[in-house]
Every structure is written in C-alpha cells, then in structure tokens.
Amino acid sequence: MIMARVYMSIATMKNKTQLAHELQSQLKESQRALGDATADADLNHSVAEKIKAMGQLLSKAKEQLYDCKLVTGKLRAMLQSADEQVRSLKKQSMFLSQIAAKTIPNGIHCLSMRLTIDYYLLPLEKRVFPRRENLENPDLYHYALFSDNVLAASVVVNSTIKNAKEPEKHVFHLVSDKLNFGAMNMWFLLNPPGKATIHVENVDEFKWLNSSYCPVLRQLESAAMKEYYFKSDHQTTGSSNLKYRNPKYLSMLNHLRFYLPQVYPKLNKILFLDDDIVVQKDLTGLWKVDLNGKVNGAVETCGESFHRFDKYLNFSNPHIARNFDPNACGWAYGMNMFDLDVWKKKDITGIYHKWQNMNEDRVLWKLGTLPPGLMTFYGLTHPLDKSWHVLGLGYNPSIDKRDIEKAAVIHYNGNMKPWLELAMTKYRSYWVKYIKFDHPYVRGCKLGE
C-alpha cells in the first residue's frame, strides 16, 4: 500500500492518468480488505486474491515508472509527513489528557455539593468528631492528608484503617479548602473511621499562612505570576501551557507540606499521604524505621538515569550547580515519614523559604512542589525500602503486578487518576474496592456508573 501511494504520486506527476487511477482503485480495495485488522488471523480469506492483484499492478507500475532517486524522494517525503502527523497527534493527546486530569468529574462535584448542604444544616453540637484528646498524643500514629477531593480522601482513610492492626491508635489530620471543608467534615461524620480519630481543618483559616510569611503565597498573588499562569499567549504552548494552569499548582493545600510543624506543633512524627494513594498493608512499621537523624523518610525514584536532580532543577543556574549534584537520586512525595523534631532543629521551613524566595522569577525550577522539596530535604532524606511505596499507576501501564500486590502503598501519580474516566482499567480495582458504593450519597451521585 505504501508503494502504491508512491507510484500513484509519480504516475500523476508523469501524466499516466490511467495507471494512477488503477493504483488508486487497488489501494482503496486493499484498505477495505485490511479494515481494522491487526494480525493475519483477523483478515478475510478473500484477501489473498487482493494481495496478488496488488502485486501484479505494482510490477506493472515499476516497469513503467521506476526511478531510484524519485522513489527514494517520495518515500522520504511520506516518512516526514507521517512523523509530523504523529507529533501533532501526540500533542493533541497530551493536551486532552491535561484537560481531563484537571477536570472534576460530575459525580464527585455532586457528592461534595450534597455533603456541603447537609453539613451546614447540622446543628453546631453535631459537627464535632469524638476522641479530640488523641489529636496531640505523640504516642499514637498520626497522618497528614491535604485534599479537596472527598472521594479520594475517603479511600485513603478507609484503606489505611482496613489494613491497620490497631485502628484505635491511628489519627488522621485532614486539611481541605473552604469550598470542600463542609463536605469533608460531613462525609466522615456520616462514615466515621471505626475506632480511629479524625479531624478536619480549613486551610483558609490558618491566619499565620499569609503572604508576609509565606513566599509562595506572595508570589501567587503577584501580577507577574498571574500572567505566567494565565496569559493565553504564554510562550509554552499546548499541553505544557495547560500544565502550568493546573489548579493544584496554585493551591496552598499543595504547598502546606512545607509547614507541618507549624500545623502540628505538638507532634514529633507524622506520616504525610497524598490523596491519590491506596494503603494495602499496616503502616505502623514506618514509625519504627530509624531515619538516622534525617528529616524525611521516602522511597527513591531514580532508575539508571531517570528521576535524578537534573530532571527537575535548572543546573545552568549557578546557585543550583554550586549546591546540588545533578546525579543525586530523586525521591517520591506521596508517602513520607517526617521527623518534626529534627525538622524544627534544622529549620526546614526556613530552608524552603530561602529557595522559594530565590525562585521568584522561576529560574531555579518551573512549577510544583517536588523540585523545592528535593532542594529543601537535600542530604536530609533517608531512603525507605521500595516495597513501602510503589509509584506510577497514573501513567505507567507496565508496572509488575507482583510489585503492586506486595506494596504497602500504591500511588496513582500522573494524569490517569483512578476517579477519572481516563484511568487505566488494569489498576482501577485496587482503588475502587475501598469505595462505599452502597452509600446513598454515592448512589445518588451515580459514582458507581
């Protein structure tokens, strides 16, 4: 079929109208016969005759038209055109996946709205969670979860509790934004996590988190940053431009991870969890891991040359080149054990502020919380065993099933979140099994469909 296209083009160029017409007709026949087949077994038995007819016509065309230079030129032009089409389709695909990734599905929006309405109809005395005395008890297992997605947060809490050996010793500190604060409270008032303790706060009520204290807030409020994120003719076009506009990069919920001792001043250790994870095993062993005086316990993500510092930071900048090793191993946010006592001694938040202030014009890194995290915790991160945290279920279709099933935590990092239609079907069941589909709110919002 490729050669038929080549000879058809040459025949047209040399005014061999009859031969060009024959080639076009035979090409259409071949395309019809091929259809959507991807293997020989899919082809109809009549195809053999069509292949024979095409072979005879190509022999005739070769006799009349063959010119090595001309044929090579046509093939090269076709290859170049195909490459351009592939590149264009890839850009379109990335653009659409970025749109899908930042869109809240109707069902989750519906769930949040219904829960919010019912929460604000509740009398004040019924909005209180039990066991408040556990919130500052350093002998218990404390988790920090910052999320604006009720369904995702419910899966994190539900999966952690179901796999915990002593649920009564687990304390969940949830922080949401003002839009989802009521919904998050109402969900866990209606679905208390057994004997575990839960507490929900509103990030917008943290008065200390203001632009005079927090560099990223000051930057987000600046005209230059608003132009960078929202100007339509931004120099980076297409999918990458859309990536800059993802609301998570502008949310203080995303940056709150750098203020853990300020949010939880009475705690000495806390396990930070992202809302796109599922817990599959008891996590209490993490509190027993010796961090060797480091602040952050995390699973490293570097393969042979992937996910090293030079992927995230601008090493052409002298401040970066002078202070960091480009081959240093990256690590994952999503399940991190933080020693808050060492954090305070090392003034980790101050280190973060220093780098964030220096990145006012985005010369050190472009966006997100992982690059400043890598810099802030450089030399202060203890590598955890990889079985604690398996990543990539939101973008990598080839993770070994055995690695997933033996992991304590699996992480849907990437665009293909399990609550989106573009989620990878093969991984979705690990997440779905922790959703209460029989819950009237879930049914009412058609989240099982």
C-alpha positions as CSV (number, residue, x, y, z in Angstrom):
1,M,0.0,0.0,0.0
2,I,2.9,2.4,0.7
3,M,4.5,1.6,-2.6
4,A,1.1,2.0,-4.4
5,R,0.9,5.5,-2.9
6,V,4.5,6.3,-4.1
7,Y,3.8,5.1,-7.7
8,M,0.4,6.8,-7.8
9,S,2.1,10.1,-7.0
10,I,4.8,9.5,-9.7
11,A,2.1,8.4,-12.2
12,T,0.1,11.6,-11.6
13,M,3.3,13.7,-11.9
14,K,4.1,12.0,-15.3
15,N,0.5,12.3,-16.6
16,K,0.0,8.5,-16.6
17,T,-3.7,9.0,-15.7
18,Q,-4.9,5.5,-16.4
19,L,-2.2,3.9,-14.2
20,A,-2.8,6.4,-11.4
21,H,-6.5,5.6,-11.5
22,E,-5.8,1.8,-11.4
23,L,-3.4,2.3,-8.4
24,Q,-5.9,4.4,-6.6
25,S,-8.7,1.9,-7.1
26,Q,-6.5,-1.0,-6.0
27,L,-5.4,1.0,-2.9
28,K,-9.0,1.5,-1.9
29,E,-9.7,-2.2,-2.3
30,S,-6.7,-3.0,-0.1
31,Q,-7.7,-0.5,2.6
32,R,-11.2,-2.0,2.7
33,A,-9.8,-5.5,2.9
34,L,-7.4,-4.6,5.7
35,G,-10.1,-2.7,7.8
36,D,-9.2,-2.8,11.5
37,A,-7.2,-6.0,11.4
38,T,-4.0,-6.0,13.5
39,A,-2.9,-9.6,12.7
40,D,-3.1,-12.0,9.8
41,A,-5.7,-14.1,11.5
42,D,-8.1,-11.1,11.5
43,L,-8.1,-10.9,7.7
44,N,-10.8,-12.3,5.5
45,H,-9.9,-15.3,3.3
46,S,-10.5,-13.3,0.1
47,V,-7.5,-11.0,1.0
48,A,-5.0,-13.4,-0.7
49,E,-6.6,-12.5,-4.1
50,K,-6.4,-8.8,-3.4
51,I,-2.7,-9.1,-2.4
52,K,-2.0,-11.0,-5.7
53,A,-3.8,-8.3,-7.7
54,M,-1.9,-5.5,-6.0
55,G,1.4,-7.4,-6.6
56,Q,0.7,-7.6,-10.3
57,L,-0.2,-3.9,-10.5
58,L,2.9,-2.8,-8.7
59,S,5.1,-4.9,-11.1
60,K,3.4,-3.1,-14.0
61,A,4.0,0.3,-12.3
62,K,7.6,-0.5,-11.6
63,E,8.2,-1.3,-15.3
64,Q,6.7,2.0,-16.4
65,L,7.7,4.4,-13.6
66,Y,10.7,3.1,-11.6
67,D,13.3,5.8,-10.9
68,C,15.5,5.2,-7.8
69,K,16.0,8.9,-7.0
70,L,12.3,9.7,-7.5
71,V,11.1,6.7,-5.4
72,T,13.5,7.5,-2.6
73,G,12.4,11.1,-2.5
74,K,8.7,10.2,-2.4
75,L,9.3,7.7,0.4
76,R,11.3,10.3,2.4
77,A,8.6,12.9,2.0
78,M,5.9,10.3,3.1
79,L,8.0,9.4,6.2
80,Q,8.4,13.1,7.1
81,S,4.7,13.7,6.7
82,A,3.9,10.7,8.9
83,D,6.3,11.9,11.6
84,E,4.7,15.3,11.6
85,Q,1.2,13.7,12.0
86,V,2.4,11.5,14.9
87,R,3.9,14.6,16.6
88,S,0.7,16.5,16.1
89,L,-1.4,13.7,17.4
90,K,0.9,13.3,20.5
91,K,0.5,17.0,21.2
92,Q,-3.3,16.7,20.9
93,S,-3.4,13.6,23.1
94,M,-1.3,15.3,25.8
95,F,-3.4,18.4,25.7
96,L,-6.6,16.4,26.1
97,S,-5.2,14.3,28.9
98,Q,-4.2,17.5,30.7
99,I,-7.7,18.9,30.4
100,A,-9.2,15.6,31.7
101,A,-6.7,15.4,34.6
102,K,-7.7,18.8,35.9
103,T,-11.4,18.4,35.5
104,I,-13.6,17.4,38.4
105,P,-16.0,14.6,37.4
106,N,-19.7,15.5,37.8
107,G,-20.2,12.7,40.3
108,I,-17.5,14.0,42.7
109,H,-18.8,17.6,42.3
110,C,-22.3,16.3,43.1
111,L,-21.1,14.4,46.2
112,S,-19.3,17.5,47.5
113,M,-22.3,19.7,47.0
114,R,-24.8,17.4,48.7
115,L,-22.5,16.8,51.6
116,T,-21.8,20.6,52.0
117,I,-25.5,21.4,52.1
118,D,-26.2,18.8,54.7
119,Y,-23.2,19.8,56.8
120,Y,-24.4,23.5,57.1
121,L,-27.9,22.3,58.1
122,L,-26.4,20.4,61.0
123,P,-26.6,22.0,64.5
124,L,-23.2,23.1,65.7
125,E,-23.1,20.5,68.5
126,K,-23.4,17.7,65.9
127,R,-20.4,18.9,63.9
128,V,-17.9,17.5,66.4
129,F,-15.8,14.4,66.0
130,P,-15.1,12.2,69.0
131,R,-11.7,11.5,70.7
132,R,-10.3,15.0,70.3
133,E,-7.9,14.2,73.2
134,N,-6.0,12.0,70.7
135,L,-5.1,14.8,68.3
136,E,-1.9,15.8,70.2
137,N,-1.0,12.5,71.7
138,P,2.6,11.8,70.5
139,D,2.2,8.1,71.3
140,L,-0.3,7.5,68.5
141,Y,0.2,7.1,64.8
142,H,-0.5,10.5,63.1
143,Y,-1.2,11.1,59.4
144,A,-1.4,14.3,57.4
145,L,-3.7,14.4,54.4
146,F,-4.3,17.6,52.5
147,S,-7.1,17.2,49.9
148,D,-10.0,18.9,48.1
149,N,-11.4,15.6,46.8
150,V,-13.8,13.9,49.3
151,L,-13.9,10.6,47.4
152,A,-10.1,10.4,47.2
153,A,-9.7,11.3,50.9
154,S,-12.3,8.6,51.9
155,V,-10.3,5.9,50.0
156,V,-7.0,6.9,51.7
157,V,-8.6,6.8,55.2
158,N,-10.7,3.7,54.5
159,S,-7.8,1.7,53.1
160,T,-5.5,2.7,55.9
161,I,-8.0,1.7,58.6
162,K,-9.0,-1.6,56.9
163,N,-5.4,-2.7,56.8
164,A,-4.4,-1.4,60.3
165,K,-3.7,-3.9,63.1
166,E,-4.7,-1.4,65.8
167,P,-7.1,1.1,64.2
168,E,-7.7,2.9,67.6
169,K,-4.1,4.1,67.5
170,H,-4.4,5.9,64.2
171,V,-5.1,9.7,64.0
172,F,-6.0,11.4,60.7
173,H,-5.4,15.1,60.3
174,L,-7.2,16.3,57.2
175,V,-6.9,19.8,55.8
176,S,-9.2,20.9,52.9
177,D,-10.1,24.3,51.4
178,K,-13.2,26.4,52.3
179,L,-15.1,25.0,49.3
180,N,-14.8,21.4,50.4
181,F,-14.4,21.8,54.2
182,G,-18.1,21.2,54.9
183,A,-18.2,18.2,52.6
184,M,-15.1,16.6,54.1
185,N,-16.5,17.0,57.6
186,M,-19.9,15.7,56.7
187,W,-18.5,12.6,54.9
188,F,-16.5,11.5,58.0
189,L,-19.3,12.4,60.4
190,L,-21.6,10.1,58.4
191,N,-18.8,7.5,57.9
192,P,-16.6,7.5,61.0
193,P,-13.4,5.5,60.6
194,G,-14.2,2.9,63.2
195,K,-12.1,3.5,66.4
196,A,-9.6,5.7,64.6
197,T,-9.6,9.5,65.3
198,I,-10.3,12.1,62.6
199,H,-10.0,15.9,62.5
200,V,-10.8,18.2,59.6
201,E,-9.4,21.8,59.2
202,N,-9.8,24.5,56.7
203,V,-6.5,25.8,55.2
204,D,-8.1,29.2,54.7
205,E,-8.5,29.6,58.4
206,F,-4.7,29.3,59.1
207,K,-4.2,33.0,59.7
208,W,-0.4,32.6,60.1
209,L,-0.3,31.3,56.5
210,N,-0.2,34.8,54.8
211,S,1.8,36.4,52.1
212,S,4.1,38.3,54.5
213,Y,5.3,34.9,56.0
214,C,4.9,32.5,53.0
215,P,6.9,33.4,49.9
216,V,4.8,31.2,47.6
217,L,1.6,32.9,48.6
218,R,3.2,36.3,47.9
219,Q,4.4,35.1,44.5
220,L,1.0,33.6,43.7
221,E,-0.6,37.0,44.4
222,S,1.8,38.9,42.2
223,A,0.8,40.2,38.8
224,A,3.8,38.6,37.2
225,M,2.9,35.1,38.5
226,K,-0.8,35.6,37.4
227,E,0.4,36.5,33.9
228,Y,2.7,33.5,33.9
229,Y,0.0,31.1,34.8
230,F,-3.0,32.6,33.0
231,K,-1.9,34.7,30.0
232,S,-3.3,33.0,26.9
233,D,-0.3,33.6,24.6
234,H,2.2,32.1,27.1
235,Q,5.4,31.2,25.4
236,T,5.0,27.5,26.2
237,T,2.0,26.4,24.1
238,G,-0.3,23.4,24.0
239,S,-0.1,20.8,26.7
240,S,2.7,22.3,28.7
241,N,0.9,25.6,28.9
242,L,-2.2,23.8,30.2
243,K,0.0,22.1,32.7
244,Y,1.0,25.4,34.2
245,R,-2.7,26.3,34.6
246,N,-3.5,23.2,36.7
247,P,-5.2,24.5,39.8
248,K,-3.1,22.3,42.1
249,Y,0.0,24.4,41.4
250,L,-1.9,27.5,42.7
251,S,-3.4,25.8,45.8
252,M,-2.0,26.3,49.2
253,L,-3.1,22.8,50.0
254,N,-0.3,21.7,47.7
255,H,2.3,23.8,49.5
256,L,1.2,23.1,53.0
257,R,3.5,20.1,53.2
258,F,6.4,22.6,53.9
259,Y,4.6,23.8,57.1
260,L,4.0,20.6,59.0
261,P,5.5,21.7,62.4
262,Q,3.5,24.9,62.2
263,V,0.2,23.0,61.6
264,Y,1.0,20.3,64.2
265,P,3.3,21.9,66.8
266,K,2.7,19.2,69.5
267,L,3.7,16.2,67.3
268,N,7.1,14.8,66.9
269,K,6.5,12.5,63.9
270,I,3.9,12.5,61.1
271,L,3.2,10.4,58.0
272,F,2.3,12.5,55.0
273,L,0.0,10.9,52.5
274,D,-1.2,12.2,49.1
275,D,-4.8,11.7,48.2
276,D,-4.1,9.7,45.1
277,I,-2.8,6.7,47.1
278,V,-4.2,3.4,48.4
279,V,-2.9,1.8,51.5
280,Q,-2.7,-2.0,51.3
281,K,-0.8,-3.0,54.5
282,D,-0.4,-1.9,58.1
283,L,1.8,1.1,58.1
284,T,2.8,1.2,61.7
285,G,6.3,-0.2,60.9
286,L,7.2,3.1,59.4
287,W,7.2,4.7,62.8
288,K,9.9,2.2,63.9
289,V,12.2,3.0,60.9
290,D,15.4,4.6,62.1
291,L,15.8,7.8,59.9
292,N,19.4,8.1,61.1
293,G,19.0,11.7,62.1
294,K,17.3,12.7,58.8
295,V,14.1,14.6,58.4
296,N,12.3,12.8,55.6
297,G,11.9,9.1,55.0
298,A,10.9,8.5,51.4
299,V,11.2,5.9,48.6
300,E,13.8,6.9,46.0
301,T,12.6,7.1,42.4
302,C,15.8,7.1,40.3
303,G,16.4,4.2,37.9
304,E,19.6,4.2,35.8
305,S,19.3,7.8,34.6
306,F,15.7,8.7,35.4
307,H,14.4,10.9,38.1
308,R,17.7,12.4,39.2
309,F,18.1,16.0,40.2
310,D,18.9,17.3,36.7
311,K,15.4,16.3,35.6
312,Y,13.8,18.7,38.0
313,L,16.3,21.6,38.5
314,N,17.9,24.1,36.3
315,F,21.6,23.2,36.5
316,S,22.6,26.1,34.2
317,N,21.9,28.3,37.2
318,P,25.0,28.8,39.4
319,H,23.0,28.5,42.7
320,I,21.8,25.1,41.6
321,A,25.1,23.9,40.1
322,R,27.0,25.0,43.2
323,N,24.7,23.4,45.8
324,F,23.4,20.2,44.3
325,D,24.7,17.0,42.5
326,P,22.8,16.6,39.1
327,N,23.1,12.8,39.6
328,A,21.6,12.8,43.1
329,C,18.6,10.5,43.4
330,G,15.1,11.9,43.4
331,W,12.5,10.6,45.8
332,A,8.7,10.5,45.9
333,Y,6.2,12.7,47.6
334,G,3.1,10.8,48.5
335,M,4.1,8.7,51.5
336,N,6.7,10.4,53.6
337,M,7.7,9.9,57.2
338,F,8.7,13.3,58.7
339,D,10.6,13.7,61.9
340,L,9.2,17.0,63.1
341,D,11.7,17.4,66.0
342,V,14.6,17.2,63.6
343,W,12.7,19.4,61.1
344,K,12.5,22.2,63.7
345,K,16.1,21.8,64.7
346,K,17.3,22.1,61.1
347,D,14.8,24.9,60.3
348,I,13.5,23.1,57.2
349,T,10.7,25.6,56.6
350,G,13.4,28.4,56.6
351,I,15.4,26.4,54.0
352,Y,12.3,26.1,51.9
353,H,11.6,29.8,52.2
354,K,15.1,30.6,51.1
355,W,14.9,28.6,47.9
356,Q,11.3,29.8,47.2
357,N,12.4,33.4,47.5
358,M,15.3,32.8,45.1
359,N,12.8,31.3,42.6
360,E,10.7,34.5,42.3
361,D,11.3,34.5,38.5
362,R,11.2,30.7,38.2
363,V,14.9,30.5,37.2
364,L,15.6,27.5,39.5
365,W,12.6,25.3,38.7
366,K,9.4,25.9,36.8
367,L,6.5,24.6,38.9
368,G,5.3,22.1,41.5
369,T,6.4,21.1,45.0
370,L,8.8,18.2,44.2
371,P,11.7,20.4,43.0
372,P,11.7,22.7,46.1
373,G,11.2,19.5,48.2
374,L,14.3,17.9,46.6
375,M,16.3,21.0,47.4
376,T,14.9,21.6,50.9
377,F,15.5,18.0,52.0
378,Y,18.8,17.5,50.1
379,G,21.1,15.4,52.3
380,L,18.3,15.1,54.8
381,T,16.3,12.2,53.2
382,H,16.5,8.6,54.4
383,P,15.7,6.1,51.6
384,L,12.9,3.7,52.6
385,D,12.6,0.2,51.2
386,K,10.8,0.3,47.8
387,S,8.1,-2.1,48.9
388,W,6.7,0.6,51.1
389,H,5.6,2.8,48.1
390,V,5.1,1.7,44.5
391,L,4.5,4.6,42.1
392,G,3.3,5.2,38.5
393,L,-0.2,3.8,38.5
394,G,-1.4,7.1,37.0
395,Y,0.9,6.9,33.9
396,N,2.9,3.7,33.6
397,P,1.0,0.7,32.0
398,S,3.8,-1.8,32.7
399,I,4.2,-2.0,36.4
400,D,4.8,-5.6,37.6
401,K,1.6,-6.9,39.2
402,R,3.7,-8.6,41.9
403,D,5.3,-5.3,42.9
404,I,1.8,-3.7,43.2
405,E,0.4,-6.5,45.3
406,K,3.3,-6.6,47.8
407,A,3.4,-2.8,48.2
408,A,2.3,-1.2,51.4
409,V,1.1,1.9,49.5
410,I,0.3,2.2,45.8
411,H,0.4,5.7,44.2
412,Y,-1.7,6.9,41.2
413,N,0.7,9.7,40.4
414,G,0.3,11.0,36.9
415,N,-2.7,12.2,34.9
416,M,-4.7,9.0,34.9
417,K,-6.2,9.3,38.4
418,P,-8.5,6.3,39.4
419,W,-11.5,8.6,39.8
420,L,-11.2,9.8,36.1
421,E,-12.6,8.2,33.0
422,L,-9.0,8.1,31.6
423,A,-7.8,5.9,34.5
424,M,-6.0,2.7,33.5
425,T,-8.6,-0.1,33.9
426,K,-6.0,-2.7,35.0
427,Y,-5.1,-0.6,38.1
428,R,-8.5,0.8,39.0
429,S,-9.8,-2.2,41.0
430,Y,-7.2,-1.6,43.7
431,W,-8.8,1.8,44.4
432,V,-12.4,1.0,43.7
433,K,-12.6,-1.7,46.4
434,Y,-12.4,0.9,49.1
435,I,-15.4,3.0,47.9
436,K,-18.7,2.6,49.7
437,F,-20.9,2.2,46.5
438,D,-24.0,1.3,48.6
439,H,-23.8,4.7,50.4
440,P,-26.9,6.8,49.5
441,Y,-24.8,9.9,48.6
442,V,-22.6,7.8,46.3
443,R,-25.6,6.1,44.7
444,G,-27.4,9.4,44.3
445,C,-24.4,11.0,42.5
446,K,-24.1,7.9,40.2
447,L,-20.5,7.4,41.2
448,G,-20.7,3.6,40.6
449,E,-21.6,4.1,36.9
